[in-house]
Amino acid sequence: MTASFDTIILGAGLSGLTTAYHLTKQGYRVLVLEKNDRPGGAILSHSLGEFLCEGGPNSLQETPEFISLVKELGLEERLVFGDPKSPRYVYWQNKLIAVPLSPPAFLISSLISPLGKLKAGLEPFMPKGNPDESIAEFVERRLGREILVKLVAPFISGVYAGDPKALSVAAALPRLKALEDEHGSLVRSLLKGSQKQQGPRPIKRLCSFKNGLAELPYALARSLGEAVQYQSNIQRLEKNRDSSGYRLYLENGTSYDATTVICTSPAYIAATLLADFLPEAAQALNQIVYPAVATVCLAYPDGAFSTLTPSPCSTGGFGHLIPREQGVRSLGGIWNSSLFPGRAPKGWQLITCFIGGTTDPEAQTLSEEALFQTAHRDLQTVLGVAGGAKNLTLTLWKKAIPQYGMGHKERIATILKETEKLPGFYLAANYIDGVALGDCFTRAHRQSATIIDFLKTLQTQLKASDREA
């Protein structure tokens, strides 16, 4: 007999596990199917002696949903915090320059020239652009090319590993686009916001755990127990003909029935499941690009760093970003041991470099040794490190971060409209509405509420049908 569940969730990443947690708390029968042998998806923490490396995301920004979940799971004592004001640096013309994080800091920053500041100051007088323009077009039009090249493009490399010329501002930076739409000016909207704000704005801390970000998905998986099933690769999805719901077939021959299905898998996997049902949605899903990114963790003794430049041991900080124009292959680096405690033994600094993305597709063809050498050589250039590196971990994500390309909002609207033809089937992944870890909690809250409403409505309909019979 085939086991039946209220909801089957495909993928044991943060979105899937958190959604399962909320539904289970409400008493629903939930099964999470994960193709790998561990939970967490892109979250991958490694301990090597006293070094703690992250193969994927390195931190998340606190939100009420996150803190509430941490408390419920009993992880409060495991939390570690980074200073949200930790300086970020941009490597420009052979030196690291702090990113200005406030209007006064911007005015005195040496990163932007007087002409660049003048162009940015004229932003309130710039006309609105097209409904869907690239990030590069938007920023250059409103703030000037210098802001684009030195600040925004490196930021986009850090978040999306993407090219601002290819990403939609309305999809990838929707809040920025909304400010223009609502106020006609980014500067004007900030001034209005500061006038309305009573007292200082609360600063959201950067968060992780003592043993890395993976502590959270592992804790969620433990709380769900046997409801999480690993090494369970989906072969196909079928819509039940005689009743509501679906049947899922696994590659190992097992099958399960579910009233509702939530797919948190990447777009290219969702496309294979929907190809027979919704070919238009499948085609649109396959158009979403995932570039390759290598995450390279290295360590150096404190004495390897020059005292003449900002460095993890001389000034501390979050890390550095590298504009593509500077001739350095790495996209940037996170100064892990500067950001969080317990990432490296005393007298050592741990740094994570990122190589690849849409602007460097050839990086995925490099050998492991070549990637380590590239990261080390780039840190010699940017941070002036002397001597050799201690190579720790390397993770190559062949398909890393979904790109919110031109037309992405319309593409997603088409996909979601198509899935309405499959009642009880939902897509809830980071290609829909946000690639940050914080977006996972928002997505999970919304998706669990949608599922509960659907199941309650279905139950009401079944009761009414029984009464009529």
TORKOL-4160 file (C-alpha; in steps of 0.2 Angstrom, whole numbers, padded with zeros to 4 digits, m for minus):
469
<pt num="1" X="0000" Y="0000" Z="0000"/>
<pt num="2" X="0007" Y="0017" Z="m0005"/>
<pt num="3" X="0009" Y="0029" Z="0010"/>
<pt num="4" X="m0001" Y="0045" Z="0009"/>
<pt num="5" X="0003" Y="0062" Z="0016"/>
<pt num="6" X="m0005" Y="0079" Z="0017"/>
<pt num="7" X="0011" Y="0087" Z="0009"/>
<pt num="8" X="0026" Y="0081" Z="0001"/>
<pt num="9" X="0041" Y="0093" Z="0000"/>
<pt num="10" X="0054" Y="0091" Z="m0013"/>
<pt num="11" X="0071" Y="0097" Z="m0006"/>
<pt num="12" X="0078" Y="0098" Z="0012"/>
<pt num="13" X="0085" Y="0115" Z="0010"/>
<pt num="14" X="0081" Y="0129" Z="0022"/>
<pt num="15" X="0064" Y="0133" Z="0013"/>
<pt num="16" X="0058" Y="0115" Z="0012"/>
<pt num="17" X="0063" Y="0111" Z="0030"/>
<pt num="18" X="0056" Y="0127" Z="0037"/>
<pt num="19" X="0039" Y="0124" Z="0028"/>
<pt num="20" X="0039" Y="0106" Z="0034"/>
<pt num="21" X="0042" Y="0112" Z="0052"/>
<pt num="22" X="0027" Y="0125" Z="0052"/>
<pt num="23" X="0015" Y="0112" Z="0044"/>
<pt num="24" X="0020" Y="0098" Z="0056"/>
<pt num="25" X="0017" Y="0110" Z="0071"/>
<pt num="26" X="0000" Y="0112" Z="0064"/>
<pt num="27" X="m0003" Y="0093" Z="0064"/>
<pt num="28" X="m0001" Y="0089" Z="0046"/>
<pt num="29" X="0007" Y="0074" Z="0039"/>
<pt num="30" X="0022" Y="0079" Z="0030"/>
<pt num="31" X="0036" Y="0070" Z="0021"/>
<pt num="32" X="0052" Y="0079" Z="0014"/>
<pt num="33" X="0061" Y="0070" Z="0000"/>
<pt num="34" X="0080" Y="0075" Z="m0002"/>
<pt num="35" X="0091" Y="0068" Z="m0016"/>
<pt num="36" X="0107" Y="0070" Z="m0006"/>
<pt num="37" X="0112" Y="0062" Z="0010"/>
<pt num="38" X="0111" Y="0077" Z="0021"/>
<pt num="39" X="0100" Y="0092" Z="0024"/>
<pt num="40" X="0104" Y="0110" Z="0020"/>
<pt num="41" X="0105" Y="0112" Z="0001"/>
<pt num="42" X="0118" Y="0125" Z="m0003"/>
<pt num="43" X="0122" Y="0127" Z="0016"/>
<pt num="44" X="0138" Y="0117" Z="0019"/>
<pt num="45" X="0149" Y="0119" Z="0034"/>
<pt num="46" X="0165" Y="0110" Z="0036"/>
<pt num="47" X="0176" Y="0108" Z="0052"/>
<pt num="48" X="0194" Y="0105" Z="0049"/>
<pt num="49" X="0203" Y="0105" Z="0066"/>
<pt num="50" X="0200" Y="0122" Z="0073"/>
<pt num="51" X="0196" Y="0129" Z="0056"/>
<pt num="52" X="0177" Y="0131" Z="0052"/>
<pt num="53" X="0174" Y="0133" Z="0033"/>
<pt num="54" X="0157" Y="0137" Z="0024"/>
<pt num="55" X="0156" Y="0129" Z="0006"/>
<pt num="56" X="0140" Y="0140" Z="0003"/>
<pt num="57" X="0132" Y="0155" Z="0011"/>
<pt num="58" X="0143" Y="0162" Z="0026"/>
<pt num="59" X="0130" Y="0172" Z="0036"/>
<pt num="60" X="0112" Y="0178" Z="0036"/>
<pt num="61" X="0104" Y="0194" Z="0042"/>
<pt num="62" X="0093" Y="0192" Z="0057"/>
<pt num="63" X="0074" Y="0193" Z="0055"/>
<pt num="64" X="0059" Y="0191" Z="0067"/>
<pt num="65" X="0055" Y="0174" Z="0058"/>
<pt num="66" X="0073" Y="0168" Z="0060"/>
<pt num="67" X="0075" Y="0173" Z="0078"/>
<pt num="68" X="0058" Y="0165" Z="0082"/>
<pt num="69" X="0063" Y="0149" Z="0074"/>
<pt num="70" X="0080" Y="0148" Z="0083"/>
<pt num="71" X="0071" Y="0150" Z="0100"/>
<pt num="72" X="0059" Y="0136" Z="0096"/>
<pt num="73" X="0073" Y="0125" Z="0091"/>
<pt num="74" X="0083" Y="0129" Z="0106"/>
<pt num="75" X="0098" Y="0136" Z="0097"/>
<pt num="76" X="0099" Y="0153" Z="0105"/>
<pt num="77" X="0115" Y="0148" Z="0114"/>
<pt num="78" X="0123" Y="0142" Z="0098"/>
<pt num="79" X="0121" Y="0159" Z="0089"/>
<pt num="80" X="0136" Y="0170" Z="0085"/>
<pt num="81" X="0134" Y="0187" Z="0079"/>
<pt num="82" X="0145" Y="0198" Z="0067"/>
<pt num="83" X="0145" Y="0217" Z="0067"/>
<pt num="84" X="0133" Y="0223" Z="0054"/>
<pt num="85" X="0144" Y="0239" Z="0053"/>
<pt num="86" X="0160" Y="0228" Z="0049"/>
<pt num="87" X="0168" Y="0238" Z="0035"/>
<pt num="88" X="0167" Y="0231" Z="0017"/>
<pt num="89" X="0181" Y="0235" Z="0005"/>
<pt num="90" X="0182" Y="0237" Z="m0014"/>
<pt num="91" X="0199" Y="0234" Z="m0022"/>
<pt num="92" X="0202" Y="0248" Z="m0034"/>
<pt num="93" X="0218" Y="0254" Z="m0042"/>
<pt num="94" X="0229" Y="0243" Z="m0031"/>
<pt num="95" X="0222" Y="0247" Z="m0014"/>
<pt num="96" X="0207" Y="0242" Z="m0003"/>
<pt num="97" X="0195" Y="0256" Z="0000"/>
<pt num="98" X="0181" Y="0255" Z="0013"/>
<pt num="99" X="0163" Y="0255" Z="0005"/>
<pt num="100" X="0154" Y="0271" Z="0011"/>
<pt num="101" X="0139" Y="0265" Z="0021"/>
<pt num="102" X="0131" Y="0282" Z="0024"/>
<pt num="103" X="0128" Y="0298" Z="0015"/>
<pt num="104" X="0142" Y="0307" Z="0025"/>
<pt num="105" X="0154" Y="0293" Z="0022"/>
<pt num="106" X="0150" Y="0294" Z="0004"/>
<pt num="107" X="0154" Y="0312" Z="0003"/>
<pt num="108" X="0171" Y="0310" Z="0010"/>
<pt num="109" X="0175" Y="0293" Z="0002"/>
<pt num="110" X="0190" Y="0292" Z="m0009"/>
<pt num="111" X="0182" Y="0278" Z="m0019"/>
<pt num="112" X="0171" Y="0290" Z="m0029"/>
<pt num="113" X="0178" Y="0305" Z="m0038"/>
<pt num="114" X="0171" Y="0322" Z="m0036"/>
<pt num="115" X="0163" Y="0321" Z="m0053"/>
<pt num="116" X="0156" Y="0304" Z="m0049"/>
<pt num="117" X="0148" Y="0312" Z="m0033"/>
<pt num="118" X="0141" Y="0326" Z="m0043"/>
<pt num="119" X="0133" Y="0314" Z="m0055"/>
<pt num="120" X="0125" Y="0305" Z="m0040"/>
<pt num="121" X="0120" Y="0321" Z="m0033"/>
<pt num="122" X="0110" Y="0325" Z="m0048"/>
<pt num="123" X="0100" Y="0309" Z="m0046"/>
<pt num="124" X="0083" Y="0318" Z="m0041"/>
<pt num="125" X="0083" Y="0326" Z="m0058"/>
<pt num="126" X="0084" Y="0310" Z="m0068"/>
<pt num="127" X="0069" Y="0304" Z="m0078"/>
<pt num="128" X="0061" Y="0287" Z="m0075"/>
<pt num="129" X="0067" Y="0273" Z="m0086"/>
<pt num="130" X="0059" Y="0258" Z="m0095"/>
<pt num="131" X="0048" Y="0246" Z="m0084"/>
<pt num="132" X="0061" Y="0232" Z="m0086"/>
<pt num="133" X="0079" Y="0238" Z="m0088"/>
<pt num="134" X="0095" Y="0230" Z="m0083"/>
<pt num="135" X="0103" Y="0235" Z="m0066"/>
<pt num="136" X="0117" Y="0242" Z="m0076"/>
<pt num="137" X="0106" Y="0254" Z="m0086"/>
<pt num="138" X="0096" Y="0259" Z="m0071"/>
<pt num="139" X="0111" Y="0263" Z="m0060"/>
<pt num="140" X="0121" Y="0272" Z="m0074"/>
<pt num="141" X="0106" Y="0282" Z="m0078"/>
<pt num="142" X="0101" Y="0287" Z="m0061"/>
<pt num="143" X="0118" Y="0288" Z="m0052"/>
<pt num="144" X="0132" Y="0287" Z="m0065"/>
<pt num="145" X="0144" Y="0274" Z="m0072"/>
<pt num="146" X="0156" Y="0277" Z="m0058"/>
<pt num="147" X="0144" Y="0271" Z="m0045"/>
<pt num="148" X="0139" Y="0256" Z="m0056"/>
<pt num="149" X="0157" Y="0250" Z="m0059"/>
<pt num="150" X="0164" Y="0253" Z="m0041"/>
<pt num="151" X="0150" Y="0249" Z="m0030"/>
<pt num="152" X="0135" Y="0241" Z="m0038"/>
<pt num="153" X="0143" Y="0229" Z="m0050"/>
<pt num="154" X="0154" Y="0222" Z="m0036"/>
<pt num="155" X="0139" Y="0220" Z="m0025"/>
<pt num="156" X="0130" Y="0211" Z="m0039"/>
<pt num="157" X="0145" Y="0199" Z="m0041"/>
<pt num="158" X="0144" Y="0196" Z="m0022"/>
<pt num="159" X="0125" Y="0192" Z="m0021"/>
<pt num="160" X="0121" Y="0184" Z="m0038"/>
<pt num="161" X="0139" Y="0180" Z="m0045"/>
<pt num="162" X="0130" Y="0189" Z="m0060"/>
<pt num="163" X="0133" Y="0203" Z="m0073"/>
<pt num="164" X="0123" Y="0219" Z="m0069"/>
<pt num="165" X="0121" Y="0221" Z="m0088"/>
<pt num="166" X="0111" Y="0205" Z="m0089"/>
<pt num="167" X="0100" Y="0206" Z="m0073"/>
<pt num="168" X="0083" Y="0214" Z="m0072"/>
<pt num="169" X="0083" Y="0228" Z="m0059"/>
<pt num="170" X="0064" Y="0225" Z="m0056"/>
<pt num="171" X="0067" Y="0207" Z="m0052"/>
<pt num="172" X="0084" Y="0207" Z="m0044"/>
<pt num="173" X="0083" Y="0224" Z="m0035"/>
<pt num="174" X="0064" Y="0226" Z="m0033"/>
<pt num="175" X="0065" Y="0238" Z="m0018"/>
<pt num="176" X="0077" Y="0250" Z="m0028"/>
<pt num="177" X="0065" Y="0250" Z="m0043"/>
<pt num="178" X="0050" Y="0253" Z="m0031"/>
<pt num="179" X="0059" Y="0268" Z="m0024"/>
<pt num="180" X="0060" Y="0276" Z="m0042"/>
<pt num="181" X="0042" Y="0271" Z="m0046"/>
<pt num="182" X="0034" Y="0278" Z="m0030"/>
<pt num="183" X="0045" Y="0293" Z="m0027"/>
<pt num="184" X="0053" Y="0297" Z="m0044"/>
<pt num="185" X="0070" Y="0297" Z="m0035"/>
<pt num="186" X="0081" Y="0286" Z="m0024"/>
<pt num="187" X="0088" Y="0301" Z="m0014"/>
<pt num="188" X="0071" Y="0309" Z="m0012"/>
<pt num="189" X="0064" Y="0293" Z="m0005"/>
<pt num="190" X="0078" Y="0291" Z="0007"/>
<pt num="191" X="0075" Y="0309" Z="0013"/>
<pt num="192" X="0057" Y="0306" Z="0016"/>
<pt num="193" X="0061" Y="0290" Z="0025"/>
<pt num="194" X="0073" Y="0299" Z="0037"/>
<pt num="195" X="0060" Y="0312" Z="0041"/>
<pt num="196" X="0047" Y="0299" Z="0045"/>
<pt num="197" X="0059" Y="0288" Z="0055"/>
<pt num="198" X="0058" Y="0291" Z="0074"/>
<pt num="199" X="0074" Y="0288" Z="0083"/>
<pt num="200" X="0088" Y="0277" Z="0076"/>
<pt num="201" X="0085" Y="0263" Z="0064"/>
<pt num="202" X="0087" Y="0246" Z="0071"/>
<pt num="203" X="0102" Y="0237" Z="0064"/>
<pt num="204" X="0100" Y="0219" Z="0059"/>
<pt num="205" X="0114" Y="0208" Z="0065"/>
<pt num="206" X="0124" Y="0196" Z="0054"/>
<pt num="207" X="0121" Y="0178" Z="0061"/>
<pt num="208" X="0128" Y="0161" Z="0061"/>
<pt num="209" X="0131" Y="0147" Z="0073"/>
<pt num="210" X="0146" Y="0141" Z="0083"/>
<pt num="211" X="0148" Y="0126" Z="0071"/>
<pt num="212" X="0142" Y="0135" Z="0056"/>
<pt num="213" X="0126" Y="0139" Z="0047"/>
<pt num="214" X="0123" Y="0120" Z="0044"/>
<pt num="215" X="0118" Y="0119" Z="0062"/>
<pt num="216" X="0101" Y="0126" Z="0058"/>
<pt num="217" X="0095" Y="0114" Z="0044"/>
<pt num="218" X="0102" Y="0100" Z="0054"/>
<pt num="219" X="0092" Y="0105" Z="0069"/>
<pt num="220" X="0076" Y="0107" Z="0058"/>
<pt num="221" X="0079" Y="0090" Z="0051"/>
<pt num="222" X="0081" Y="0082" Z="0069"/>
<pt num="223" X="0065" Y="0090" Z="0074"/>
<pt num="224" X="0056" Y="0082" Z="0059"/>
<pt num="225" X="0064" Y="0065" Z="0062"/>
<pt num="226" X="0058" Y="0052" Z="0050"/>
<pt num="227" X="0048" Y="0065" Z="0040"/>
<pt num="228" X="0064" Y="0068" Z="0031"/>
<pt num="229" X="0070" Y="0055" Z="0019"/>
<pt num="230" X="0087" Y="0056" Z="0011"/>
<pt num="231" X="0094" Y="0049" Z="m0005"/>
<pt num="232" X="0077" Y="0050" Z="m0012"/>
<pt num="233" X="0078" Y="0056" Z="m0030"/>
<pt num="234" X="0061" Y="0059" Z="m0039"/>
<pt num="235" X="0059" Y="0050" Z="m0055"/>
<pt num="236" X="0042" Y="0057" Z="m0060"/>
<pt num="237" X="0026" Y="0065" Z="m0054"/>
<pt num="238" X="0008" Y="0060" Z="m0058"/>
<pt num="239" X="m0008" Y="0068" Z="m0056"/>
<pt num="240" X="m0021" Y="0057" Z="m0048"/>
<pt num="241" X="m0036" Y="0055" Z="m0060"/>
<pt num="242" X="m0049" Y="0048" Z="m0048"/>
<pt num="243" X="m0046" Y="0060" Z="m0034"/>
<pt num="244" X="m0037" Y="0076" Z="m0029"/>
<pt num="245" X="m0018" Y="0075" Z="m0026"/>
<pt num="246" X="m0002" Y="0067" Z="m0033"/>
<pt num="247" X="0008" Y="0052" Z="m0034"/>
<pt num="248" X="0027" Y="0053" Z="m0034"/>
<pt num="249" X="0038" Y="0039" Z="m0040"/>
<pt num="250" X="0056" Y="0038" Z="m0034"/>
<pt num="251" X="0071" Y="0031" Z="m0043"/>
<pt num="252" X="0072" Y="0017" Z="m0030"/>
<pt num="253" X="0055" Y="0011" Z="m0035"/>
<pt num="254" X="0046" Y="0018" Z="m0020"/>
<pt num="255" X="0030" Y="0029" Z="m0022"/>
<pt num="256" X="0020" Y="0041" Z="m0011"/>
<pt num="257" X="0004" Y="0049" Z="m0012"/>
<pt num="258" X="0001" Y="0067" Z="m0007"/>
<pt num="259" X="m0013" Y="0079" Z="m0007"/>
<pt num="260" X="m0001" Y="0094" Z="m0010"/>
<pt num="261" X="0016" Y="0095" Z="m0017"/>
<pt num="262" X="0029" Y="0109" Z="m0014"/>
<pt num="263" X="0044" Y="0109" Z="m0025"/>
<pt num="264" X="0059" Y="0119" Z="m0018"/>
<pt num="265" X="0071" Y="0111" Z="m0030"/>
<pt num="266" X="0081" Y="0122" Z="m0043"/>
<pt num="267" X="0072" Y="0128" Z="m0059"/>
<pt num="268" X="0080" Y="0115" Z="m0070"/>
<pt num="269" X="0074" Y="0100" Z="m0059"/>
<pt num="270" X="0056" Y="0108" Z="m0058"/>
<pt num="271" X="0056" Y="0109" Z="m0077"/>
<pt num="272" X="0059" Y="0090" Z="m0078"/>
<pt num="273" X="0044" Y="0086" Z="m0066"/>
<pt num="274" X="0032" Y="0098" Z="m0076"/>
<pt num="275" X="0037" Y="0094" Z="m0094"/>
<pt num="276" X="0023" Y="0082" Z="m0097"/>
<pt num="277" X="0010" Y="0092" Z="m0088"/>
<pt num="278" X="0015" Y="0110" Z="m0091"/>
<pt num="279" X="0027" Y="0112" Z="m0106"/>
<pt num="280" X="0026" Y="0131" Z="m0106"/>
<pt num="281" X="0030" Y="0132" Z="m0088"/>
<pt num="282" X="0044" Y="0119" Z="m0090"/>
<pt num="283" X="0051" Y="0129" Z="m0105"/>
<pt num="284" X="0051" Y="0145" Z="m0095"/>
<pt num="285" X="0060" Y="0136" Z="m0080"/>
<pt num="286" X="0073" Y="0130" Z="m0091"/>
<pt num="287" X="0077" Y="0148" Z="m0097"/>
<pt num="288" X="0083" Y="0152" Z="m0079"/>
<pt num="289" X="0102" Y="0152" Z="m0079"/>
<pt num="290" X="0113" Y="0145" Z="m0065"/>
<pt num="291" X="0131" Y="0150" Z="m0067"/>
<pt num="292" X="0145" Y="0139" Z="m0059"/>
<pt num="293" X="0154" Y="0146" Z="m0043"/>
<pt num="294" X="0169" Y="0139" Z="m0034"/>
<pt num="295" X="0170" Y="0143" Z="m0015"/>
<pt num="296" X="0188" Y="0142" Z="m0010"/>
<pt num="297" X="0194" Y="0142" Z="0009"/>
<pt num="298" X="0212" Y="0147" Z="0013"/>
<pt num="299" X="0221" Y="0151" Z="0029"/>
<pt num="300" X="0236" Y="0162" Z="0033"/>
<pt num="301" X="0246" Y="0166" Z="0049"/>
<pt num="302" X="0243" Y="0183" Z="0055"/>
<pt num="303" X="0261" Y="0187" Z="0051"/>
<pt num="304" X="0257" Y="0184" Z="0032"/>
<pt num="305" X="0248" Y="0201" Z="0031"/>
<pt num="306" X="0255" Y="0218" Z="0028"/>
<pt num="307" X="0252" Y="0231" Z="0041"/>
<pt num="308" X="0251" Y="0244" Z="0028"/>
<pt num="309" X="0234" Y="0239" Z="0021"/>
<pt num="310" X="0217" Y="0235" Z="0028"/>
<pt num="311" X="0217" Y="0216" Z="0032"/>
<pt num="312" X="0208" Y="0204" Z="0043"/>
<pt num="313" X="0221" Y="0206" Z="0057"/>
<pt num="314" X="0225" Y="0224" Z="0056"/>
<pt num="315" X="0207" Y="0232" Z="0054"/>
<pt num="316" X="0195" Y="0218" Z="0054"/>
<pt num="317" X="0180" Y="0218" Z="0042"/>
<pt num="318" X="0167" Y="0209" Z="0032"/>
<pt num="319" X="0178" Y="0206" Z="0017"/>
<pt num="320" X="0182" Y="0213" Z="0000"/>
<pt num="321" X="0174" Y="0214" Z="m0017"/>
<pt num="322" X="0183" Y="0216" Z="m0034"/>
<pt num="323" X="0177" Y="0226" Z="m0049"/>
<pt num="324" X="0179" Y="0216" Z="m0065"/>
<pt num="325" X="0189" Y="0230" Z="m0072"/>
<pt num="326" X="0204" Y="0227" Z="m0060"/>
<pt num="327" X="0211" Y="0212" Z="m0069"/>
<pt num="328" X="0209" Y="0200" Z="m0053"/>
<pt num="329" X="0200" Y="0184" Z="m0057"/>
<pt num="330" X="0191" Y="0181" Z="m0040"/>
<pt num="331" X="0175" Y="0190" Z="m0037"/>
<pt num="332" X="0179" Y="0194" Z="m0019"/>
<pt num="333" X="0182" Y="0186" Z="m0002"/>
<pt num="334" X="0174" Y="0185" Z="0015"/>
<pt num="335" X="0186" Y="0187" Z="0030"/>
<pt num="336" X="0178" Y="0173" Z="0040"/>
<pt num="337" X="0189" Y="0174" Z="0056"/>
<pt num="338" X="0187" Y="0193" Z="0057"/>
<pt num="339" X="0168" Y="0192" Z="0055"/>
<pt num="340" X="0163" Y="0178" Z="0067"/>
<pt num="341" X="0172" Y="0170" Z="0082"/>
<pt num="342" X="0178" Y="0152" Z="0082"/>
<pt num="343" X="0182" Y="0151" Z="0063"/>
<pt num="344" X="0201" Y="0149" Z="0065"/>
<pt num="345" X="0214" Y="0145" Z="0079"/>
<pt num="346" X="0223" Y="0160" Z="0087"/>
<pt num="347" X="0236" Y="0168" Z="0076"/>
<pt num="348" X="0227" Y="0162" Z="0060"/>
<pt num="349" X="0215" Y="0171" Z="0048"/>
<pt num="350" X="0202" Y="0161" Z="0037"/>
<pt num="351" X="0197" Y="0169" Z="0021"/>
<pt num="352" X="0184" Y="0162" Z="0008"/>
<pt num="353" X="0186" Y="0167" Z="m0010"/>
<pt num="354" X="0173" Y="0166" Z="m0024"/>
<pt num="355" X="0178" Y="0162" Z="m0042"/>
<pt num="356" X="0167" Y="0160" Z="m0057"/>
<pt num="357" X="0149" Y="0167" Z="m0060"/>
<pt num="358" X="0142" Y="0173" Z="m0076"/>
<pt num="359" X="0157" Y="0184" Z="m0081"/>
<pt num="360" X="0169" Y="0170" Z="m0079"/>
<pt num="361" X="0161" Y="0154" Z="m0085"/>
<pt num="362" X="0178" Y="0146" Z="m0089"/>
<pt num="363" X="0182" Y="0145" Z="m0071"/>
<pt num="364" X="0172" Y="0129" Z="m0069"/>
<pt num="365" X="0185" Y="0120" Z="m0080"/>
<pt num="366" X="0200" Y="0124" Z="m0069"/>
<pt num="367" X="0207" Y="0110" Z="m0058"/>
<pt num="368" X="0206" Y="0110" Z="m0039"/>
<pt num="369" X="0224" Y="0114" Z="m0038"/>
<pt num="370" X="0222" Y="0129" Z="m0051"/>
<pt num="371" X="0207" Y="0136" Z="m0041"/>
<pt num="372" X="0217" Y="0136" Z="m0025"/>
<pt num="373" X="0232" Y="0144" Z="m0034"/>
<pt num="374" X="0220" Y="0157" Z="m0042"/>
<pt num="375" X="0213" Y="0161" Z="m0025"/>
<pt num="376" X="0230" Y="0163" Z="m0016"/>
<pt num="377" X="0237" Y="0173" Z="m0031"/>
<pt num="378" X="0222" Y="0185" Z="m0030"/>
<pt num="379" X="0224" Y="0187" Z="m0011"/>
<pt num="380" X="0243" Y="0191" Z="m0014"/>
<pt num="381" X="0237" Y="0205" Z="m0025"/>
<pt num="382" X="0223" Y="0212" Z="m0015"/>
<pt num="383" X="0229" Y="0209" Z="0003"/>
<pt num="384" X="0247" Y="0208" Z="0000"/>
<pt num="385" X="0249" Y="0191" Z="0009"/>
<pt num="386" X="0266" Y="0184" Z="0010"/>
<pt num="387" X="0271" Y="0166" Z="0010"/>
<pt num="388" X="0261" Y="0151" Z="0006"/>
<pt num="389" X="0242" Y="0147" Z="0010"/>
<pt num="390" X="0235" Y="0133" Z="0020"/>
<pt num="391" X="0222" Y="0126" Z="0008"/>
<pt num="392" X="0207" Y="0120" Z="0017"/>
<pt num="393" X="0191" Y="0116" Z="0007"/>
<pt num="394" X="0185" Y="0119" Z="m0011"/>
<pt num="395" X="0167" Y="0117" Z="m0016"/>
<pt num="396" X="0162" Y="0119" Z="m0034"/>
<pt num="397" X="0144" Y="0123" Z="m0037"/>
<pt num="398" X="0141" Y="0118" Z="m0056"/>
<pt num="399" X="0124" Y="0127" Z="m0055"/>
<pt num="400" X="0125" Y="0140" Z="m0041"/>
<pt num="401" X="0114" Y="0155" Z="m0040"/>
<pt num="402" X="0098" Y="0158" Z="m0051"/>
<pt num="403" X="0100" Y="0173" Z="m0062"/>
<pt num="404" X="0086" Y="0186" Z="m0062"/>
<pt num="405" X="0088" Y="0190" Z="m0080"/>
<pt num="406" X="0079" Y="0202" Z="m0091"/>
<pt num="407" X="0060" Y="0197" Z="m0092"/>
<pt num="408" X="0062" Y="0187" Z="m0076"/>
<pt num="409" X="0046" Y="0194" Z="m0067"/>
<pt num="410" X="0036" Y="0190" Z="m0083"/>
<pt num="411" X="0044" Y="0173" Z="m0084"/>
<pt num="412" X="0040" Y="0169" Z="m0066"/>
<pt num="413" X="0022" Y="0176" Z="m0068"/>
<pt num="414" X="0019" Y="0164" Z="m0083"/>
<pt num="415" X="0026" Y="0149" Z="m0073"/>
<pt num="416" X="0015" Y="0153" Z="m0058"/>
<pt num="417" X="0000" Y="0155" Z="m0069"/>
<pt num="418" X="0003" Y="0139" Z="m0077"/>
<pt num="419" X="0005" Y="0129" Z="m0061"/>
<pt num="420" X="m0013" Y="0135" Z="m0056"/>
<pt num="421" X="m0018" Y="0122" Z="m0068"/>
<pt num="422" X="m0012" Y="0109" Z="m0055"/>
<pt num="423" X="m0021" Y="0113" Z="m0039"/>
<pt num="424" X="m0011" Y="0109" Z="m0024"/>
<pt num="425" X="0006" Y="0109" Z="m0033"/>
<pt num="426" X="0017" Y="0124" Z="m0028"/>
<pt num="427" X="0034" Y="0130" Z="m0033"/>
<pt num="428" X="0044" Y="0138" Z="m0018"/>
<pt num="429" X="0062" Y="0141" Z="m0022"/>
<pt num="430" X="0075" Y="0155" Z="m0023"/>
<pt num="431" X="0072" Y="0158" Z="m0042"/>
<pt num="432" X="0054" Y="0164" Z="m0037"/>
<pt num="433" X="0057" Y="0179" Z="m0025"/>
<pt num="434" X="0074" Y="0181" Z="m0017"/>
<pt num="435" X="0090" Y="0172" Z="m0016"/>
<pt num="436" X="0095" Y="0177" Z="0001"/>
<pt num="437" X="0094" Y="0165" Z="0016"/>
<pt num="438" X="0082" Y="0177" Z="0025"/>
<pt num="439" X="0070" Y="0175" Z="0010"/>
<pt num="440" X="0068" Y="0157" Z="0014"/>
<pt num="441" X="0059" Y="0160" Z="0030"/>
<pt num="442" X="0047" Y="0173" Z="0022"/>
<pt num="443" X="0044" Y="0160" Z="0008"/>
<pt num="444" X="0041" Y="0146" Z="0021"/>
<pt num="445" X="0029" Y="0156" Z="0031"/>
<pt num="446" X="0019" Y="0161" Z="0016"/>
<pt num="447" X="0019" Y="0144" Z="0008"/>
<pt num="448" X="0014" Y="0135" Z="0024"/>
<pt num="449" X="m0001" Y="0147" Z="0026"/>
<pt num="450" X="m0006" Y="0143" Z="0008"/>
<pt num="451" X="m0005" Y="0125" Z="0010"/>
<pt num="452" X="m0015" Y="0126" Z="0026"/>
<pt num="453" X="m0029" Y="0136" Z="0018"/>
<pt num="454" X="m0029" Y="0124" Z="0003"/>
<pt num="455" X="m0031" Y="0109" Z="0014"/>
<pt num="456" X="m0044" Y="0117" Z="0025"/>
<pt num="457" X="m0054" Y="0122" Z="0010"/>
<pt num="458" X="m0053" Y="0104" Z="0002"/>
<pt num="459" X="m0058" Y="0097" Z="0019"/>
<pt num="460" X="m0074" Y="0108" Z="0019"/>
<pt num="461" X="m0078" Y="0104" Z="0001"/>
<pt num="462" X="m0077" Y="0085" Z="0005"/>
<pt num="463" X="m0088" Y="0087" Z="0020"/>
<pt num="464" X="m0101" Y="0096" Z="0010"/>
<pt num="465" X="m0100" Y="0083" Z="m0003"/>
<pt num="466" X="m0103" Y="0069" Z="0010"/>
<pt num="467" X="m0118" Y="0078" Z="0017"/>
<pt num="468" X="m0125" Y="0080" Z="0000"/>
<pt num="469" X="m0123" Y="0061" Z="m0004"/>
